[in-house]
Amino acid sequence: MNIASRKKDNLERTMRTDFPVLIEANGALRTAQHADAYANQLRDEFNTLLFAAIARTDKHVAGRFTSLLNELCVMTGSTVNNIRKGR
């Protein structure tokens, strides 16, 4: 996966191999939403690309990474919800 970032006028353009995404980097809500999206993408890619290989070597390590990524996704999602509710 190739990712290139360019900043211009408080906008960040992130190019992935499958689609371009225009991200406006303003405010706590948008930052939290981006963190949540990236955490979920990281978890999905870990599960797709790495989990099986790591599990063959050490199931406990693979399980720990899975647990940490799941916790990260829950926390970033909770942060988005808390900001939306003004907490």
Contacts in CASP RR format, 6 or more apart in sequence:
PFRMAT RR
TARGET T0000
AUTHOR 0000-0000-0000
METHOD contacts of the structure
MODEL  1
MNIASRKKDNLERTMRTDFPVLIEANGALRTAQHADAYANQLRDEFNTLL
FAAIARTDKHVAGRFTSLLNELCVMTGSTVNNIRKGR
1 16 0 8 1.000
1 17 0 8 1.000
2 15 0 8 1.000
2 16 0 8 1.000
2 17 0 8 1.000
3 14 0 8 1.000
3 15 0 8 1.000
3 16 0 8 1.000
4 14 0 8 1.000
4 15 0 8 1.000
5 12 0 8 1.000
5 13 0 8 1.000
5 14 0 8 1.000
6 12 0 8 1.000
6 13 0 8 1.000
7 25 0 8 1.000
10 24 0 8 1.000
10 25 0 8 1.000
10 26 0 8 1.000
11 22 0 8 1.000
11 23 0 8 1.000
11 24 0 8 1.000
11 25 0 8 1.000
12 23 0 8 1.000
12 24 0 8 1.000
12 25 0 8 1.000
13 20 0 8 1.000
13 21 0 8 1.000
13 22 0 8 1.000
13 23 0 8 1.000
14 20 0 8 1.000
14 21 0 8 1.000
14 23 0 8 1.000
15 21 0 8 1.000
23 30 0 8 1.000
23 34 0 8 1.000
24 30 0 8 1.000
25 31 0 8 1.000
25 34 0 8 1.000
28 83 0 8 1.000
29 80 0 8 1.000
29 83 0 8 1.000
29 84 0 8 1.000
32 76 0 8 1.000
32 77 0 8 1.000
32 79 0 8 1.000
32 80 0 8 1.000
32 83 0 8 1.000
33 80 0 8 1.000
35 76 0 8 1.000
35 79 0 8 1.000
36 73 0 8 1.000
36 76 0 8 1.000
36 77 0 8 1.000
36 79 0 8 1.000
36 80 0 8 1.000
39 69 0 8 1.000
39 72 0 8 1.000
39 73 0 8 1.000
39 76 0 8 1.000
40 73 0 8 1.000
40 76 0 8 1.000
42 69 0 8 1.000
42 72 0 8 1.000
43 69 0 8 1.000
43 70 0 8 1.000
43 72 0 8 1.000
43 73 0 8 1.000
46 65 0 8 1.000
46 66 0 8 1.000
46 69 0 8 1.000
47 66 0 8 1.000
50 65 0 8 1.000
51 62 0 8 1.000
51 65 0 8 1.000
51 66 0 8 1.000
54 61 0 8 1.000
54 62 0 8 1.000
54 65 0 8 1.000
55 62 0 8 1.000
55 63 0 8 1.000
END
